């Protein structure tokens, strides 16, 4: 069901993480360049930790979806296999967790309530979209295996110990 190059799937997170925050700062917050040249940016351990953690989650998610799921995070090129390996044994939607971490890092970095508002809106939007659309699609595509997985692994906040599925899932 591959409907185009896998790199096109990066359009979604890049739009959310780069284009929309840049546009918000440009229109409402004095512009991205002006904010970057401001000497009072809050590049502290909090924003750095959120940014690194978010990026690691995103890279790992994309890798697992491609390698094991044989697809991407994009709705036009979905996975053909249920991914229950690596980070997916701790959290069902690591991509959204990673994006929210990055949006939080941006809000801290730019000391921007506007970007904090965007991060909150994005989190709330996904709080509706994921259970109402994405998870229903996964139930349709993967049936009882996804239902079992969903019962044991939280949506966004990772569990401390990896869940081991009752079937033989490849790990990466």
Secondary structure, 3 states (H helix, E strand, C coil): CCCCCHHHHHHHHHHHHHHHHHHHHHHHCCCHHHHHHCCCCCCCHHHHHHHHHHHHHHHHHHHHHHHCCCCCCCHHHCCCCCCCCHHHHCCCCHHHHHHHHHHHHHHHHCCCHHHHHHHHHHHHHHHHHHHHHHHHHHHHHHHHHHHHHHHHCCCCCCCCCCCCCCCCCCCC
